[in-house]
Amino acid sequence: MPRLRTTQTPLTAVGAIPAELMDREARVWQSVALTKKWLKSHGLPVGDRVKFGPFNRWKCAADAWALEAGIVLHSGPHELERLDLPRMRELGLPGGGSGGAMLERLEYARTQID
């Protein structure tokens, strides 16, 4: 599995990305208990994806961190909050997976219909 950049990227608005998020194969993602402990220690919510494999636990943590850090877009008439996937990719973080890609496609389709 390819690794992301291993150096922390300083961000002016949100601080540095936690080092564990920069490594998909970090020990912390290998067990549900370690991942939950890491999320709680960073004040992040524990999502349902934590129950699945290491890759899903890593994505869950990255998404939770991005939401907490304010890396979100506001979209639609109801101001629904969703992750800013291009910004996350720019930072070298995972984000949304296939669900995020589907949201982008749906958003694009909605703008074409309107």
Secondary structure, 3 states (H helix, E strand, C coil): CCCCCCCCCEECCCEECCHHHHCCCCHHHHCHHHHHHHHHHCCCCCCHHHHCCHHHHHHHHHHHHHHHHCCEEEECCCCEEEECHHHHHHHCCCCCHHHHHHHHHHHHHHHHHC
